[in-house]
Structures are given as structure tokens and as C-alpha cells.
């Protein structure tokens, strides 16, 4: 079982790092967009689509 990152809430259910309790299990995360001025302009660059989703 992967360890969750404490304090990181993730609701992206089609990411391989998402667990069923809305936690992130990636070893670390990177949040991108160097010139963001709002939350809508940020994104998790650690996201990886799980094998059973239709991300493509």
C-alpha cells in the first residue's frame, strides 16, 4: 500500500496516485503554471492517468 501525502486532498479519481479516501499517494507533487494569478490557472503536474480511464 502506498503512503499518502499528509495534508494533500485529491479528488481526481482517474489519477494513479489517487486513493479511495481522496488522498494523494505520489512520493511528492509538482503544481505548475509559473505565472498563475488564480487557482484556475494551476494544475498538478504529477497527474498520471490510471490504466482503466479514458484520459486520451
Steps between C-alpha positions, in 0.01 A plus 500: 500500500634842403541765767284810467641851504359650821295815444452452125135452403451362148163440337639399158379141497660412164856569622720203596605687817140544627378271777140433593513742796587798272867503597807520277745208512769646273840526667490875437297734283573786264239771444556701187441823315772745596290809432170397663279773637208277607435139603350432157843559346679236709523127439663191646787403272535168688167376357517166318190346351412162645488200268121459506403859412450681171746789537622498143 
